[in-house]
Amino acid sequence: MKQPIFHLAIPIKNITDAKAFYVNGLGCEVGRETEQAVILNFYGHQVVAHVTNEELIPQKGIYPRHFGMIFPTQKEWETIWQRATSKQLQFYQNAKHRFPGELTEHRTFFLQDPFYNLLEFKHYSYPEAIFGGQELTAVGDRTH
């Protein structure tokens, strides 16, 4: 059986700015496109950006909503961080090394697209931390 592909729909104000961020900035490929939506190949997963007339409001912090990718190697994580930096994408949180020495040790940074969608890119030092570590009580920041 093939691995399922994750699908996510996000709000945007216009296709042009969405493509500038996701295609030119992050290197995503465009699938189908209309005046109201664009399908993006987001590292092998489907993100559909839908134009909305509703007001888009910035979040006050990374919780409760963000999405992104967990890269299998630190080198791949560094590559996307370097790309985001060189393309001058808007960082919501700069790169940091979290929980060093713990099972949940990881590198992370957050971007904000032009429509206030927050994206996290991370790499765990210990792959079992992605779904394992049920005995641990912390999820996310220790305070939020």
C-alpha positions as CSV (number, residue, x, y, z in Angstrom):
1,M,0.0,0.0,0.0
2,K,1.3,3.5,-0.9
3,Q,1.8,6.0,1.9
4,P,-1.2,8.3,2.3
5,I,-0.7,12.0,1.4
6,F,-1.7,14.7,3.8
7,H,-4.1,17.3,2.6
8,L,-4.5,20.8,4.1
9,A,-6.6,23.8,3.0
10,I,-5.5,27.3,4.0
11,P,-7.0,30.7,3.5
12,I,-5.2,33.3,1.2
13,K,-6.2,36.7,-0.2
14,N,-4.7,36.3,-3.7
15,I,-3.0,33.7,-5.8
16,T,-0.1,35.9,-6.8
17,D,1.2,36.4,-3.3
18,A,0.6,32.8,-2.4
19,K,2.7,31.6,-5.4
20,A,5.5,34.2,-4.5
21,F,5.8,32.7,-1.0
22,Y,5.1,29.0,-1.6
23,V,6.5,28.5,-5.1
24,N,9.3,31.1,-5.5
25,G,10.1,31.2,-1.8
26,L,9.7,27.6,-0.5
27,G,10.1,25.8,-3.9
28,C,6.7,24.2,-3.9
29,E,5.3,23.1,-7.3
30,V,1.9,24.2,-8.6
31,G,-0.8,21.7,-9.5
32,R,-4.2,22.8,-10.7
33,E,-5.0,26.5,-10.4
34,T,-8.1,28.6,-10.8
35,E,-8.9,32.3,-9.9
36,Q,-10.1,31.1,-6.5
37,A,-7.6,28.4,-5.5
38,V,-4.2,26.9,-6.2
39,I,-3.0,23.4,-5.4
40,L,0.6,23.2,-4.1
41,N,2.9,20.2,-3.8
42,F,4.2,20.9,-0.3
43,Y,7.1,18.5,0.0
44,G,4.9,15.6,-1.3
45,H,1.7,16.7,0.4
46,Q,-1.2,18.7,-0.9
47,V,-1.8,22.2,0.3
48,V,-4.8,23.9,-1.3
49,A,-4.7,27.7,-0.9
50,H,-8.3,29.1,-1.2
51,V,-9.0,32.8,-1.8
52,T,-11.3,34.3,0.8
53,N,-12.9,37.6,1.3
54,E,-13.0,37.1,5.0
55,E,-10.6,39.2,7.1
56,L,-7.4,37.3,7.9
57,I,-6.1,38.1,11.4
58,P,-2.6,37.4,12.8
59,Q,-2.4,34.9,15.6
60,K,-1.0,35.9,19.0
61,G,1.7,33.2,19.1
62,I,2.3,29.9,17.4
63,Y,-0.6,28.2,19.3
64,P,-3.1,26.9,18.6
65,R,-2.6,26.7,14.9
66,H,0.4,26.1,12.6
67,F,1.6,23.5,10.1
68,G,4.8,22.5,8.5
69,M,7.3,19.8,7.9
70,I,9.6,17.5,10.0
71,F,12.8,16.8,8.0
72,P,14.5,13.5,8.4
73,T,18.0,15.0,8.5
74,Q,19.5,18.1,10.0
75,K,21.1,18.8,6.6
76,E,17.7,18.9,4.9
77,W,16.4,21.2,7.7
78,E,19.4,23.5,7.2
79,T,18.8,23.6,3.5
80,I,15.2,24.9,3.9
81,W,16.3,27.3,6.6
82,Q,19.0,28.6,4.2
83,R,16.5,28.9,1.3
84,A,14.0,30.8,3.5
85,T,16.8,33.1,4.6
86,S,18.1,33.7,1.1
87,K,14.6,34.3,-0.3
88,Q,14.0,36.8,2.6
89,L,10.8,35.0,3.7
90,Q,9.2,36.4,6.9
91,F,10.4,34.6,9.9
92,Y,7.9,34.4,12.7
93,Q,10.5,32.8,15.0
94,N,14.1,32.5,14.2
95,A,15.9,29.2,14.1
96,K,16.6,27.6,17.5
97,H,17.8,24.4,19.2
98,R,15.2,23.2,21.6
99,F,15.4,20.8,24.5
100,P,19.1,19.8,24.0
101,G,19.9,16.5,25.5
102,E,16.3,15.4,25.9
103,L,14.4,12.9,23.7
104,T,12.5,15.8,22.2
105,E,15.6,17.7,21.2
106,H,15.1,19.4,17.8
107,R,15.9,22.3,15.6
108,T,13.0,24.5,14.6
109,F,12.0,27.8,13.0
110,F,8.7,29.4,12.0
111,L,7.7,31.3,9.0
112,Q,4.6,33.5,8.4
113,D,3.1,33.6,4.9
114,P,1.6,36.8,3.6
115,F,-1.8,35.7,5.0
116,Y,-0.8,35.0,8.6
117,N,-0.5,31.3,8.2
118,L,2.3,30.0,10.4
119,L,4.6,27.3,9.2
120,E,7.1,25.3,11.3
121,F,10.1,23.5,9.9
122,K,11.9,21.1,12.3
123,H,14.3,18.2,12.6
124,Y,14.3,15.9,15.6
125,S,17.7,14.6,16.9
126,Y,15.9,11.3,17.9
127,P,13.3,10.1,15.3
128,E,11.4,8.2,18.0
129,A,10.4,11.6,19.5
130,I,8.1,12.3,16.5
131,F,5.4,9.8,17.7
132,G,7.0,8.2,20.7
133,G,7.9,9.3,24.2
134,Q,4.4,8.8,25.6
135,E,5.9,8.8,29.1
136,L,6.9,12.5,28.6
137,T,4.4,15.1,29.8
138,A,5.5,18.1,27.7
139,V,4.0,18.9,24.3
140,G,5.2,22.1,22.7
141,D,6.5,24.9,24.8
142,R,6.5,24.4,28.5
143,T,4.3,27.5,28.8
144,H,1.9,28.9,26.2
